[in-house]
Every structure is written in structure tokens, then in C-alpha cells.
Amino acid sequence: MTETQDSARAQSGTTTAPADGNPVAAPGPRTAADVVTPELVARLGKGVVGSGRTVNHTPFTGEVLAAELPESTPEDVATAFQRAREAQRTWAALPVRRRAAVLLRFHDLLLERQSEILDLIQLETGKTRLHAHEEIQGVVLAARHYGRKAHGYLRPKARVGVVPTLTKVTELRQPRGVVGQIVPWNYPLELSVGDAVPAFVAGNAVVMKPDTETSLTALWARELMLEAGMPAGVWQVVLGEGPVVGPAVIEHADYVSFTGSTRTGRGVAQAAAARLVGCSLELGGKNAMLVLRDADVERAAEGAVRACFASAGQLCISIERLYVHESVADAFLERFAARTKAMRLGKALAYGAEMGSLVSDRQLDTVTRHVEEAVAKGATVVAGGRARPDIGPYFYEPTILDGVEPPMAVCTEETFGPVVSVYRFTDEDDAVERANATPYGLNASVWTKDGGRGRAVAARLRAGTVNVNEAYGAAYGSVNAPMGGMGDSGLGRRHGSEGILKYTEAQTVAHQRLLPLGPSFGMTDEKYAAFMTRSLRAMKALRLR
């Protein structure tokens, strides 16, 4: 630990803010004790298959939030899967529209009772209320989309048979069974329920392992889903340490859905492959934003604030690299820095703060290490660059670095915090090449007044989603289209048809009518072969597919 980190820890009990630091939003009237009561913890804990006891904490203060949470063993995980399998058979037998109706009721309930879950998301993640609300937006978009579209995605589809009219072919979609879902801490509502709803409506059950530190959010959502009409057995929750419970989930799952780090994702993929079960992985990113020479500088600066500092940068699709054309770099950086320095930090359970806390000591250590190393090697801090223990133990100011170059760790490693590096360019091709010079490929952003040009540049970027004149919300929120990563950023997609069909097995049923696929009516093998040769040529001439 560095001297600066030691100093920050030593000051964690102080209330003195630096004179030139980011302002602090007004505190709210409610506290964690007002929201997370022993009664709430006991009620939500009934949804966990677990025989031990564990706790979680709030990043706002570092104090215990829920003191009596059940903890699961590998044997508890096996029990959860057994219960899920029993419930899944009955659930899958329901018509798709019956299952979809549960999602649509959940959609309405979530919007009606959003204040409850906003409190929990904030307390468990340390993010602002507005950033917490983004999770609600993502979940209701997914619930509505699959609630309305699942029947079309899953309905039997007629396919052209080997012999048209004589071979009737139907493609069916069968649920995989029980999906094992491993959920990270940074978006505990969106990355739990948002990924689970297509699995549910496709006829699967889910055994979910949320991060213990953000488990109340997932358990509250499960309770609401049951209120919307889902049978209790269809959604099982297990809690515990990742290295203990995670492998047990993969061991029993018929399909694995994982969101987390690239390093852990590789292990998940290997474990799933060893069992010959499928998996989808959304992993890390070192996402780039390109500000072209004709960009609206004011709009780009405003967009960069959201792109880089939403949820204190603890967002897989947030921006960590900013490439700005030399002709607008000074004007852009001046506006971006002014907006960044004016951001209000805070931990109130209310709207008003613009950035919240990092989630843990580990995240704070990574951010501090990246910034201090970059500065030591010649980078310049344009804004931020320090911890704010006067607000809470893990607060860190939104930070802009200029003059970042290899081999600084912040140049290539994912920081996953409120830190962005600015790079200047003169040639657009060079900017695209530099943006693509990473093993990751999750999200990117392009800013220009010329929409056609922006889309053309976007198509050249090696990223699963690219936003033009927006940070990340346009692509992610368009749930009819696929979202996911290239390269080290993962496998598979969420949203759209791919987001639901991955939770199914394709089954082809072919009914041969009238004539067999072989010699008949006294044909010799030779005559049958000649007949089939003529038929194949005719089908090509008729442009049959």
C-alpha cells in the first residue's frame, strides 16, 4: 500500500474536504438502518438455499448492512438445483404466453415499487440514485421486450425440407433445463433479473449466485417476481464465496450465464466446456470514445461525463480511453474538465448527487495504483486524482489523465473506476487503429455532427456495441438488438433473439410424406440416383433454398 493510500485510510474518520475538491451533495434524511431492518433481511433470506451465515456491507460507510444472511455450501447448491429441476418441468409445460404474462406483471410491479429497490441498490453498490435508476430502466425494458416478443422468438418455425412438399420440417425451441447464473456486484438488479427474464420465459428454471455484497437486491427482485406469479421453485438463490459456490453452480447447470472479469470468465468457460454445456460470458473492457474533428464539443464533453463516470466507472461498458482530434482537443478538454470538477459526490438515498462511491477497498486500491503510477511516469492529472475519505471510505474523485503512454498500467489494464485517459490524434485511421489495439472489444463511442460518417467509423471499431453521439445507453437500451463483447470481452449476446435463443436447444422435426428418401416403386439404385440428380438440378434452377 502506498503512502497516499495509508494517508487516505488514516483520514477516513475526518469530515474535512479539500478546498479545490469536487463538491458534496446534501445528505439525505434516511440511513441504512431505516431501510435494511432485521425483519427485511429475515424475510428476504428465506429465498436462499443455505445452511450457514454470512454478512454484507454498504460501501457508503464500510459498515455491516445485513448481519444474518444465509450462506450456501456445495451441498446446498445441489439441493437448489434439485428443487429447480422439479419446478422447471411444470413451468416449461405452460404456454409461452402464460410465462410471458408473469414478466409483464413484474414490469408493472417494479415501476410501482421502484423506491424500495433504489434504496437497496444504492446501499449495496454505493452508486447514486440516478445511476441506480438505470438498472430499473434496463430490467423493465427487457421484461417488456421478452414479455411481448417471446412467443414470436419461440414459436415453431416451418423450414424447407429436403424434398419440398414431401418433407415437412419444423424447427422447435426446447428449454435447456436449469440455467446457472453467476452475477457480479456492480449492477445487481440489471445483471441478475435482466439476464434471467429471457431464460424464464423460454421455460427454464434458474439457480442464481449473486455476489453476497449485493444479494439483497437480487433477493428483493425474486420476491417481486414471485408476487408477479412465478412459482417459487423456478428461481433458486445461493450465496457464498465465489471459489466455493461458483464451481458448484457450473457443476450442475445445463447452461451457464456469467458476467464478470475476463480472468474468471476463462475459468468458467473451461469448466462449462469440460461438461459440454453452453455458456455466455460478458467480461471486461477497455472501452474507447472517439471525438472527431467535427464533433459538437459541448455535447461531447457532457456525454463524456456520463460515459466515464456513471456508477463511478464501475460499469463494463464505461469509457476508459478518450481519443480526441487535435483540432478540438483543447476546447473539449477544457469543457470536460470543468464539468468533471463540478460533479457533486454523495451518498444520500435521494436524487442530487452525480457520482457515488467505489464498492470496496480493492477497487479503491486499483484506482489509486493506476493513477499514482501514471503520474510517477509522467502523466498529468487534469481533474480529480485523489480519494475523498471525508465523504466515505471508498470515495474517489472523477479523474482525467493526460499524457498517458505505455507501459503505464492505466493505458492497457481495465481500471473499473472513475479514471479516463485522454489521447490526441490527427488522422482518423490512426484513431481507429489505436482504439482497436486492445484484446478487449465490448463497447465504443463515436462523436460527430455527421451521422453517416459516425456510423461508418463505428463499423470499423472492433466492439460488440458502438454508440454514435451517446456513451452506452443507446446500444444497451435497444433490447431488440444483440449486446455483447468481442475478443477478451466475452462470448454470446444478451438482448434480441440471441438473448433468448441461447437459453434453448434447437430441435428439428422432419416428417417425410408419401415417398421415402430412397428407391421406391421398383426403382433400381441407379435409376433412383439419376432421378435425384435431375431433381437436385431442378431445385437449383428453381432457386429453391
N, C-alpha and C positions, 0 to 999 in steps of 0.2 A: 504494500500500500504506500502511496506517495505522501510527501509532507502535506500537499494540498488536501488530499483525501483525509489525512489524520486531522487537519485543521477543521475541515467541514464536519467531521464526526464530533469533534470537541465542541463545536458551536451549536450542535443540534438542539440544545435546550434554550438557545437565545431567541430573541424576537427582533433583533436589530437588522434592518435591511440595508444593503449598500446604497449610498446616495444616488448612484447612477444606474442602479439595477432596474429590472423590469418591475412595474407597479404591481401591487397586490390587490385582488378583488376583495370586496367587502365580505366578511364571514357571514354564513347563513345562521338562521335561528335554531336549526336542528343538528343533532350529533348522531354518531353511530349508535349510541345507546338508545336513542329514540326509535331507531329503525330495526336494528338487529337485536331482538329480545330473545331471552331463553325459550319463550313459547314458539317463536318463529323458527328457531334453529331445531327445536324438537320436532315440530310439525314437518318441516322440510326434510329432516334427517330420516324420517320414515321411508322416504323414497330410495334410500341407499341399501344395497345388499352388502352389509359389513358387520363384522363381529368385534372390531377394535374401536379405538377412539383416537381422533386427531383434532387439530385446530387449524384455523386460517387467520389471516391478519389483514389490516387495512393499510395500504401504502401511505395514506394521508398522515398517519401518526406512527406507524410501525407496530401498533398495539394489537392484541388479540381481538378479532372480530367475532368469531364463533368458537366457543370453547369446547363444545361437545358434539363434534361431527363423527359419524361412523367411519371407520377405516376398513377397507376390504383386504382380504387375503387372496391368494390364488384359488383357494377352495371356494371362497365367496364368489369369485368371478365365474367359476364353473357352475355354481348354483344359479347365478344370474342368467347365464346362457341357457341352462335347462328350463328355467321359467319362461324365458323369451321364446324358446322353440315351441313350447306348449301353446303359448298365446298366439304365435305367428300363424299357425295353421288356420285358426278360426278367423283371424284378421285378414289373411290372404283370400279366404273364401268369400269375403264381402265384395259386392260390386265396387268398381273403382270410384264411382260417383258417391257411394256411401263413405268411403275413406276420405275422399276429397272434401266432403261436407265438414269433416272434423277440422281440416286445415282452415276452411273459411270461417268457421266459428272461432277458432283460435285467433285468427286475424283480427276479428272484431273485439274479442276479449282483451287482446294485447293493447290495442289502441285505447280501449276504455280504461285500462288499469296501468297505463304506462308509468305513472308517477311512482308506483311501488317498485317496479323493476329498474327505473332510472336510479333510484336511491341505491339499490344493491349493486348495480354496475359501477357506479361511482365509488362506492366504498370498497369494492373488491379490486378495482383496477387503478384507481386514482385519477381517472380521466374527468374532464369537465362534463357538465350535463349535456351540452350540445353535442359533444363527441359521443356521449353515451346514447343520445337520441339517434345517431346514425345507425347504431345497431338495431334499434327498433325499426327504422326505415328499411334496412336490409332484410330483416326477418319477415315483415308484413308483405314486402314485395315478393319474396319467394313463396310465402304461403298463398298469396292470391294467385300468383302465376301458376303454380302446380295445382292449386285447388280448381282453377279454371281449365288448365290445359292438359292435366294428367290423362284424362280419358282419351284425348287425341294421340298423345305420345304412346300410350299403352295398348290402344285398340288393335285387334287383329288386322293385319295388312295383307291384301292379296298380292301375290307375286307371279310373274310369268313363269309357267312351268317349262320343263324340258321339251314337251310337245304341247304347244298351245291348244287350248280347249280340251285336250285329252288328259292333261296333267294339271290338276287343281292344286295350287300351292298357297299356303297361308303361313305368314310369319307371326308367331306368338311371342309375348314377353312374359316370362315367368320370374317371380321374385327370387332373389338369391337365397333368402332364408333369414339369417340373423347377421346384421351388419355390426361390426366392431368399430366404434368411433372414438378416436383419441383427440381431445380438444385442448388447445392452448389457453393461456391465461389472458391474452391481450384483447380478444373480442369474445367474451364468454357467452353472450347471447347469440350473436350472428353466426359464430363458427360452431355452435352446438346445434341450436334449433334450425338455423338457416340451411345447414348441410343435412340435417336429419329429415326435414319435411319431404323431400323427394323420395327418400328411402321408405318412409312410412307409407306414402300414397301408392308406391309401387308394390306394396304388400309385404314389406319386410318388417321385422322387429329390429330394435336397436339396443345394443349394450354399450353405453357411453361411459368413457372415463374422462370427466373434465379435470382440469387442474384443481387440486384441493384448494388453492388460494382463491379461486373464483367459482367454487362449487355451488354457493348459494344461488347464484344467478341461474345456473342450469337446472337446479332442483326446483326453483320457483317456476321456471318455464315448463318443466314437466308437470307440475301440479296444475298449471293453467291448461295444458294440453289434455290432461285427464278431465278437467272440468268441461272442456270442449267436446268430450265424448270418446276419447281414445281409451281402450281397455288398459288397465294398469300394467299388465304383463308385457305389453308390446314395447314399452320403454323402460329399460332397466338401467340403473346408475351404479357405478362402483367408484370408490375413491381410494387413493393411496399413492405411494411413491411411484413415479414413472418406471424406473427399472424393475420394480416388483410387479405392479399391476399391468403395465403396458404389454409385456410379453405374454401374460396370461390371456389378455383380450385377443391378441393376434392368434394365439394357440387354438382358440375355439371359434373364431369368426369365419363366416362364409365369404366375407368381403371386408376389407379394412379401409376406413376413411381416416386420414391423418393430416393434420395441419401443424407445422412446427418447423424446427431447424432442419437444414439440409443434412447435417451430420446424423441426427436421429432418424430422419427420413430414409437415409440409405439403409440403416439397420432394419427399419420397418419393412422396406421393400424386400430385403433379403429374407426376412422371416416369413413374409407372405409367400414369396416365391418357393421357399422350401416346402410349403404346404400346398402349392399350386392353387392358391386363391388370389383373386384380383385385389388391387389396391389403387386408391387415388391419393396423391400427395401434393399438398400445396406447401412449398418450402420457402427458403429465404430469397432475398432480393437485394440488389444494389442499384435501385431504380434511377433512371436519368430523366431530366427535364431539359428540353432544348428551347431556348428563346431565340427565334430567328430575327434577322435584321429588320424585318417589317412588323415585328410584334407590337401590340399595344402595351407599352411599358408599364403603365399604371395597372392595367388589368393583369398583366403577367406577374407583377410584384404581389398583388393581392392573392392571386392564385398560388404563388409560391409559398405564402404563409400557410395556407391550408395543406398544400402538397407536402410540406416538410415537417410541420409541427402538429398536425392532428394527432390526438391521443399521445402527445409528447413524442412523436416519431415512432411509437411502438406499434407500427402498422406495416404489415408485409409489403403493401403496395405504396408506401410513402416514398417521397423523393429524398435521396441522399447525395445525388450528383447533379449540379446545375451547370449546363453549358450555355453560355450567353455570347451572342455575336459581339465582336469587339466594338462595333459602331454604336451599340446601345448599352454596353456593359456598365459604364459609369452611371448613366441615368437609371438603369434598372437597379443596380446595387444600392444607390442612394435611397431609392424608394423602398426597396425590400428591407434594407437595414433599419430605416425609420419605422416601418410597420412592425418589424420584429422586436425592436427595443420598446415599443409601446404596448406590446401584448401584456394583458393582465393575467398574472398567475394566481391560482387559488384552489381551495379545497371545499368550498361551500356546496351543500346539497341544494343548489339553486343555479339558475342561469346567471351569467355575468362574467365568469372567468373565461379566458381564451385558451389557456393551456393548464393542464394539471400536472400530476406527479409521475415520475418513473415508478415502476412497480416494486422494485426491490433494490437491496444493496448491490446485488450482482449487476443489475442494469446500470446503476449509478457508477460502479467501478469501471465498466466498459466504456461508458461515455467519457468519464474523466480521463481514462488512459488514452483514448483516441485523441482527445483534444490536446492534452498535455504533450503527447509525443509529437503531434503535428507542429505545435508551437515551438518545441525544442529544436525541430528540424527546419524551421524557417517559415512556417505558415503564420498568417496574421489573423487575429480574431477581430472580425468586423462588428459582431454583436454577440452578447452573451459570454459564454466561456467559463462559467462558474456555477457551483452548487448554490442552492438557496435554503440552507438549514433553518433560516428564520421563518420559513413557511411550513416546512415539513422535512423529514429525514431524507427523502429521495427526490426532492425538487431540484431541477437543473434548468438554467435559463436557456431559452431557444437560442441556438448558436449558429453563426455563419462564419465559415473559414475561407480565407482567400490565400492563394499561393500554395495550395496543396499539390504535392508531387510524390510519385513513388520514390522510396519504398515506405512512405507513411502508411500505417495500418488503416487510417480512415479513408485512404484512397481506394482500397480494394475490399476490405472486410466490411461486412454488414455491421453497422453500429447499433441499429434498432433503438435510436434515441433522438432527441431534438437537435441534431447536428447535420448541417449540409455544407458541402464544399462547392465553391464557385470556380469554374474554369472558363477561360475566354477562347473564342475561336474566330477565324476569319473565313474559313472555307467550310461550306455546308457538308460536303462529302467527308471532310475530316471530322466534323462534329458527329456525324452518323457513325463513322468508324470507331471513334472513341467511346461513344455511348454503347456500342456493341462489344467493346473489348472487355468483357466480363463473362465468367461462366454462368452467371445468372441471366434470367430473361422473364421477369414477372410482369412488370408494369413500366410504362413510359409516358411522357407528356410532351406535346409539341405546341408552341405558341406562335401564331402568325395571324395577320389580317386576311391572308389568302387561304380560304378553306381548302381549295383544291390542292394547293401546294402543301398545306399541312397534312392532308391525308396521304399525299404521295410520299412525304418524308416518313410518316407513320408506318407505311407499308414496308419501308426499308429497315425499320428497327426490329431487332430480334427480341420481341417481348410478346407475351400472351395477350396482353391488353395494352392499347395505346390510346390516349385521350388527346384530342386536339382542343386547345383553349379551355382545358379543365385538368384538374390534378389527377383524380382517380374515380370520382363518383359517377361520371357519365358512363364509363365502360362497366364498372362493377354493378351499378344500379340497373343496367339494361339486362334484366334477368332472362330475357328471351334469347340472349346471345351467350356463348360459352365464355367462361373465365378460368384462367389457369396459367401455368408457367411453362417456359421452355428451358432446356438445359438443366442446370442445377436448381432451378426453381420449381421442379416437380413433374408429376405425371398426372394425366387425366384432367378433367374440367368439372367445375361446378356450373350451375345455371343452364338454361336452354335444354335441348333434347339430350345432350351428352350428360347433363347433370342428373337426369333421372334414369336414362337407359343404362348407365354404368351400374345401377343397382339391380339390374335384371339380367337374366340369361335369355339369349335369343333361341327360339325353338322353331324349326321348320317342319311343318306337317304337309306332306305331299300325297295327294290322293290320285292314283292312276285309274282312269276310267276307260271302259270299252276295250282298248287294245293294250296288251302288255308291252313292256320295253324289251322286246326280244322277238325272235322268229315266230310267226303265227300264220294261221290259215294255210298250212302246208308249205310255207316258205323254207327254202334251204338257207343255210347260214350265208352263202354267197349272195343269194337274192335279197336277203334282209340287209346285208351290208351295202349293197347297191342302192336299195330303197332309202336307207338312212343317208347315204351320200347325196342323193338327189334332194332329200328333204332339207339337209343342212345347207345346201347351196340355195335352195328356195327361200329359206328363212333369212339368209343374209341378203338376198335380193329384195325381200320384202321389208328389210330394215328392222326385223324383229330383234329385241334386245334380251 
